[in-house]
Amino acid sequence: MSLIGATVVTTFSGAVADSIGRRPMLIASAVLYFVSGLVMLWAPSVYVLLLARLIDGLGIGLAVTLVPLYISETAPTDIRGLLNTLPQFSGSGGMFLSYCMVFGMSLLPKPDWRIMLGVLSIPSLIYLALTVFYLPESPRWLVSKGRMAEAKRVLQRLRGREDVSGLFGIAGYMEFSVIVVAIQFFVTIADFGSTLQEKWLF
């Protein structure tokens, strides 16, 4: 079910992100992750569980599509390639941690599959907090919509200086890269943890 949701949402997520912005779509991804984790923790029947897996897939599709795009639009040119390797690197780390988590839980006297699935809501909540409180809109997207004043304010915030007149073609800074790295880490842990849990059950 997660695969179905991810496949469906990736067909239009790019166009919607071009229309309403990168930040709202990333927040929506975090909300979908969080909600799916709570629903899987509560699921009273297999049908509700399948619905939660579908919701989880929607969050996965948005994250997989938009996080690399966001990194490409905001990262400094000198480390842009490095940051775009993070999906694979942190994804592998997330998969490893998920295997360790499920293996550890399976050794408990009474393993609880609800906790194995519901734990997804923890990294997704961190992801949501980062997107809501720290993540600005892509300056490049703001410029593409003619919102130059907003783009300038975002650049000033990221750069920490008033004069950013020569930086509208570079829309990204080292300070912001730390936030991008943190968001990508928690997204991929939730993504691959969800994939592992799906294989565990289905």
N, C-alpha and C positions, 0 to 999 in steps of 0.2 A: 504493500500500500504506500509506503514511503516513496518508492521508486515512481509510482504512478503520480503522486502529488508533485514530486520534484520535476518530472518530465512535463507535466501540464503547465506549471508556473513558469518554467524557463522559456516557454514559447512566447510569452508576452511581457516578462518582467523587464527586459531591456527597454521596450517602448514605453512602458509605464514609468520607469525611472527617468527616462528622458523628458517625460511630461511633468512629473510632480517632484522630481529630485531624487538624489541618492539617499540622503539621510532618512526621509520618511519610509523608504522601502527597507532600509536596514533595520529601522526600529520595528517595522512590521515583521521582519524575519525573526527578530528577538522575541517579540510577543508570541508569534506562532510556536517557536521552540518552547517557551515557558508554558503556554497553555497546554500544548500537547503533553508535556511532562506531567502536569497536574492531572490531566484527564486520564493518562495511563496509570497514574498512581491510584485513581479513584475507580476506574472502569468496572462497572458491575456486570458487564457481559462482553462477549467476544466482539459484538457489533460496535459497541462503544470503543473498545480497544482498537478495532480496525479504523474507526473514524479518527481516533487520536493519532494513529500512524499516518493517516492521510494528511492531517494537519501538520504533523512533523515533517512530512515530505515537502509541503509547501514552504516551510521555513528553510529546509535544506536547499531547495531550488533557488530561493531568493539569495541566500548567502553565497552559494557557489557561483551564481551569476554576477552578483554586485560587488562582493568584496574585492576580487581582482581588478574590477573596473575602477573602484574607488581608490585602490592603491595606485593604479596607473595614473589617475588624474591628480593625485595629491602628493605623491612621494617625490622627493628631490631627484633630479635626473641622475645624480651620481650614485644613488643607492636604489633606484627604482627596480632594476633587475633583481637585486638581492631581495628586496621585499616581496617581489612577485614569486619567489621560490618558497615563501612561507606556507602557502596552502599545502604543498606536498610535504614539507618538513613537519609542520605542526600537525598535519593530518596523520602522518605516520605515528607521531607521538601520542596523539589522541587515541588511535587504534590500540596502541600498546597499553596505555593506561586503562582503556576499556576492558581489554582482555584480563588485565590484572585485577580490576575491580570485580568483574563477574566471577573470575576464578576464586577470589577471596570470599565473595558472598556465597558461592556454592559450597564452601567448606563449613558454613555455619550449620548448627544442628537443624534449623528449620529455614532453609533458603526461601526468600520471599521475592517472587518475580516482580511484584508491584514496586518494590524498592529498587530493583535493578533497572526498571524502566523509568520510575519517577525521579530517580537521581539526575536525570537529564535536566530537570528544572533548575538545578543549582548553577551549573555553568551558564545556562541561558539567562538566568537572572543577572549574573555579572555582565554578560554581553549586553543585556537591556540597559543596565545602569550606565555602562560606558557609552552606548549610543545616545542615550537621552541627555546625559549630563556633560559629556566631554566631546562628542563628535559634532563638528560643524558641517554645514553643507559644503559640497565640493565647490571651491572658488571657480573652477573651470566651468561647472554647470551654471553657476550664477552669471558668469560672464556671457555664456551662450544664450542666456535669457535676457540679456541686457540689463541685469541688476548689478551695475558696476559699483554702486555705493556699498551694497551688502558684501560684494566680493572683496572690496577694499578693506572693510571692517574685519572680515574673516582673516584676510592676509595679515593685517596688523596684529590681530590676536595671536595668530600662529607664529609670526615673526618676532613679535615683541618690540616693534618699532613703528614709528609713524610713517616714515617714507617707504612706501612699497610700490611706487609708481613704475618701477622697472621690473616688477616681478609678476605681472599678470600672465606671462607666458610660462611661468614655472610653478605655480600653484602647489607648493608643498615645501615642508621644512623638516629639519631633523627633529625638532620638538614634537611635532605631530606624528612623526613616524613611530614614536614609542607607543602612542595610543593605537595606531593602526596594528602594530605588532600584538598588543594585548588583545584587541578585539578579534583578530584573526586566530589567535591561540584558542580563545574560548569558543569561537564559532566552530573550529574544526574538531575540538574535543567533543562538542555536542553532536556534530555531524557524524563522526565515525563511531562515537559511542552509541548513537541511535542505530547506525547500520549494524553494529555488532549485536545489539539487543534484538533487532529484527531477525537476524540469522538464528539467534538463540531460541526465539519463539516460533518462527515460521520457516 
